[in-house]
């Protein structure tokens, strides 16, 4: 500790594999929320989201595919709106997310961003999404691009989520699905399988441990300092003589 004199020792945690042991692993299947970013009847982001849902359930997950239809524009109605509450309940229920958006004007769509904007950044001092795993995917109308998945990674980091390394970008998505809406066999499909496998592995590793994984020195230090101030204030209050009753 002499080499790091500016660190508060009582607030410092030394990571170890023992602290990551999970003897009380959740008995339920991994819970994955899937969001997509288009309202079009033939939405390719929805088709890709459905393909992800099928794969996740085959891999043993319990899934929730959120329908963004009728979700109001953020802040246009109170957060008590039924559709907003549906989205927030699904996010709190989840242990991992899949985000799928088309690319529009070089970035993700307003339909997708509106869903993220309705998720509260904080409840108290905690981000409700922190510690959850995240897989990001995009569909492209033309040649392959990574603008959307890169933007989604920024969002995931801001929401303090554990974004997995792999990702999927499906080029010329209109060629990749058959008339029934199923994704055709291809290298793109194989990558989607890769991403869903990896998401499941990371979710199993992280869930039950997320509180420890996102526990931060700065927050522990702040709590200790706040506690010390509160204790000092209590001592001071006791030290002040009470006025005698007349």
ABEGO torsion letter per residue (X at the ends): XAABAABBAAABBBBBAAAABBABBBABBBBBBBBBABABAABAAAAAAAAAAAAAAAAGBBBBBBBABGBBBBGABBAABAAAAAAAAAAAABABBBBBBBBBGGBBBAAAAAAAAABBABBEABBAABGBBBBBBBBBABBBBAAAAAAAAAAAAAAGBBBBABBBBBBGAAAABBAAGBBBBBAAAAAAAAAAAAAAAAAAAABGAAAAAABBAAAAAAAAAAAAAAAAAAAAAAABBBBBBX
